[in-house]
Structures are given as structure tokens and as C-alpha cells.
Amino acid sequence: MSTEENITLYCEGTPNPLKISIALEELGLKYNVRTIKLFEHEQKEQWFLDINPNGRIPAIVDKDEDGQELKLWESGAILQYLVDRYDKDHKISYPRGTKEHWEMTCWLFWQMSGLGPMQGQANHFEMAPVGDHAYSLSRYVNETRRLYRTMDKALAKNPSGYLVGDHVSIADIAIWPWTTAYKYSGLSQIDEFPHVKEWMYRLLARPGFEKGRNVPQPHIYLQLNELPDEELRNIGRERSVWIQDAMKRDAAA
């Protein structure tokens, strides 16, 4: 248990940073929050690039046993760091080397390399303000749907209702924030995946998930799922203006 607020989380209320705030809450760790102003491109300022040279969120700064700063980025790596250092009782993990540990690691990498990128691209083309992106949208939405089916089948096979073993783990934590944004990424409903839906709301009932999902501001994605398609698309298109600007900045850098 952390007795001092050595950890600072750099975040905004998007799916990847929410993994970290949920994990911190599930572990009962004290931490500071520094909200990054994404729409002002604060993540590209040099002070933040000194923490994460990739200019993305989340990132954390912690202190090692000697009081030296540790700068960590990439949400999957941060989750692994938190359990390796702070989860000695395996509240959200499994002992290294066990079957469950490696299954948990597989699902973590599945999210990092599959679900997150596919949903992210589906979201981009679904909400793009200009152009006809029918092929790209079909490609990424259909792949997202396939990944949800994969998860739904896995959850159906596990009586515990978790992805791995008999309790919540960083596999569940990594995936959960993305599933709450299903409609924003082009999936019209979650009922197509009943085991995913049940799992999603079971985790929502956990105090750590409830508190962590509202860092640094109230969680919006479940409410967005209730909006009519056109209203949701208008919100996405407003945000996509920032994406277009960011693309131009990155291309010019």
C-alpha cells in the first residue's frame, strides 16, 4: 500500500488513461492527478515529452526505492509495473509463472495490439467530418465486432465471469474502458454480445471501477451510448476537428 502520494498520473478521461486510474483505485494506492489539456496539444509540450517522448497519454511518474524518479508510459507497461511493484497480494493479477498469469498477459496484449487500435480506427472513420470512408469503416468496425465475439466466447466459458481465473485482473481493467465506448466506435448495440454486456456492468459495480472511471472528470461513454446516432456523430465530428489539426502538426514536425 502506498502511504505517500509518490505517483502522479498524467491523463484525460479517454479509455487508455482510465485503465490506470481504475488500477490505482483497485489497488488502493494514493496518487496525484495532472489533467492533460489534449485539445490544446499540451501532450506535445516539451515538459511532457520529457516524461513520454511519444507525446501520448497516459503516463505516470513514480519514485523508486532510492527516491529517484521513474517515468513510465504506454498503458500496458504501466499496468504491468503497478502489479509488479504494488500488487503483492495479487488483487488484480496472478502470481508470475502461473497459467493464469500468462493468460492475463495474453489478454492484455490482445487489447493493446487489437481491440484498442481497431476501435480507435473505427471511431476515427465513423466520426470523420469529410470524405467517404465506407471501405475503411467496414474494415475496422467488422474487425472490432470480431474481437468482441472473441471476448464474448471467452467470458461464456469462464464461470467466474472474469476473463481470467476467479477474480478481476489487469486483463479486465485494460479492456473495460474500451467496451464502454462501443457505440462511439461504430457498434450499434452491446446486446449482440451478452456475456460482454454482463461482464461490463458487473465490473461497473466495483467501487474501484466506479471511482477510477471518473478520473479526472465524470465518465461519459456509457451516456454517449444512449444518444441517437446523429447526435453522437455530431459530437464526434466536433472532436475530429482537433484530430485533423493534430495530424497536420505531426506531419509538420
N, C-alpha and C positions, 0 to 999 in steps of 0.2 A: 504494500500500500504506500502510495506517495504521501508523505507528510508535508511536503513543501510544493509550492506551485512552480516547479522547475520547468515544466513542459509548457511551451507556447505553441498553440495550433493556429496556423495561418489558413484561413478558409473563407468560404462563402457557402450559401445554402444549396449547393448543387450536389449531385449524387456522390462523386468521389470524396469530397471533404466530409460528407455525412457519415461515411464508413468510419472515419477516425473519431469523430465526436461520439458516435454510438459506442465504439470500442472503449473509449476512455470512460464513458459513463458506466458501461457494463463492468469495467474493472474497478470502478470506484476511485479513479485517480483524480487528483486535483490538477487543474490546468488553467492557463490563461488563453484567451481568445483574441486574436487580431484579425478583424474582418478585412478582407482584401477588396478594394473597390474595382471589381472586374471591368465595369463599363467605363471606368476612367483609365483602364490599362495599367493599374498600379502594379500588377504582377510582372510588368516589363521594366519597372524601375530598377536601377542598379542595386539598391539596397536589398530588394527581394531576389534579384538574380544572384546575389552573393549567398543566399540561402538555397535557392533552387535555380541552377543555371538554365534549366529548361523553361523557366517562366510560366509555370502552371501551378495550380493548387490541387491538393493540399500539400503543405509542408509542416514539419514540426521542428522545433529546436528544443533539445533536452540537455541535461548535463550528465557526464559520465561520473564514475565513482571518484575521480580526482577533481571534479568541478569544471572540467573542460567542456566546451560546447560541442554538442552533436547535432549536425544538420541533416535531416532526413527528408526525402521526397520520394514520390511515387507511392500511391496509396497502398498497394500490395506490400511493398517493402516496409512501410510504416506499420502496417498491421502485424507483420512478422516480427518486427522489432519490439512492438509493445508486448506481444505474448512471450517472446524470448526473455525479455528483461523483467516484466512485471506480472506475468500470469503463472506464478509458480504453482498455484493450486488448480490450474487448468480450468478456470471458469469459462473461458471462451476458446479453449484449444484442447489438444490431446497430447500426451507425452510423446516426445520426439522418438521416431523409430517405430511407433505402433502403426497398425493397419489404419486406424482412424486418422492418425497424423498425416499420413500420405494421401488418404482420400480427401481430407480437408485441404491439403496443399493443391491437389488436382483441381478442386472446385474453385479455389482462389485464383489459380492461373486461368481457368476456364472463364471466369468473369473478366479478368484483366485483358485477356487476349481475344475473347469472343463477345460476350454479352455487352460489355461496356462500349467497345468500338462499334459493334453493329448497331446498337440502339442509338449511339451518338450520331452515326451517319444517317440512320433512318430519320432521326429528328431533324438533322440539317436539311435534308431534301424535302421532308414533309413540310417544313416551315419556310423554305427558301422563297424569298419575295419575288424573284424574277425567273423566267425560263420555264421550260417544260422538262421535268426530270423523271418522266414515267419509268424509264428503264432502271435508273439508279434507285428510285423509291421502291420499285418492286423487288430489286435485288436485296436491299438492306432490310426492308420490312419482312420479307419472306424468310430471310436468314434469322432475324430476331424471333419470328414465330417458331422456327425450327428449334432454336435454343430454348425457348420456353417449353416446348414439348419435351425436350430432353430433361429439363429440370422437373417437369410435372411427373414424368415417368419415374424418376429417381425418388421423388418425395412419396409417390404412391407405394414404393417398395419398402420404405423405412417406417415401421410402426411408431417410432418416436415423433414423427412429424418434422424432424430436422433433416438437413441434407446429409449429415454425417453423424453416426453414433447415436448417443442417447441424450445429448444436450446441445445447446447453441454453441456455435463456433465462429471463427472469423470467416468461414465459408459463407454462412448465413448472413453475417454482417456485411460482407463485401457485396453481396448480390441484392440484398433487400432494398437499398435506396434506388437502385435502377428499376426494380419491378414496380415501385410506387409511381414511376413516371411512364408507365406502359402506353397510355394514350398519347402522351406528348411525342412518343416515338412511332406512332402510326398504327398501333394495335387498338382496335376499336373497343374491345372489352376483355376483361380478365376471366370471365366465366368460361371461356374456352379452355382454361387451364385450372380446373377446380382445386387441385392439390396445391398449386402455387398460390391461389387466392386464399385458401385456408391457412397456409403457412405464413403468408404476408400479414394477415390480421392477427394470427397467434403471436407473432413477434411484436406487432404494434402494441400488444397488451403488456409487454415487459417495460418496467419503469426506465431501464437503461435506453431502450429504443425510443420511448416516448420523449425522454429528456434530450437524448442525443440528436434526434431528428430535428429539433427546434433550435439548433445552434448553427449560425449565430442569430438567426431570426426564425419566425414561425415557418414550419414546413408547408410547402404549397402544393406539392404534386398530387396528393390524394384529392384535394379540392379541384385541381385542374381537370382531373379525370371526369368530374361531374359536369363540366361545361359542354355546351353544344359545340360541334366540330368547328363551325366557322368562328365562333368566339375564341376558341382555343387557338385556332390558326392565326387569328389576328394578333393575339399575344405573342405567339412565336415569331411572327413576321416583324413585329416591333423590335424584338430582341435580335433578330437576324441582321438588322442594320449594323449593330455592334460587331457581329461576326464578319460582315463584309469589310468593315473598317479594319478589324484585326488582321484579316487576310492581306490587305494592302500594306499594312505596317510590316507584317512578317516578310512579305515579298521584297519590300524595300530595304530591309535590314541587312 
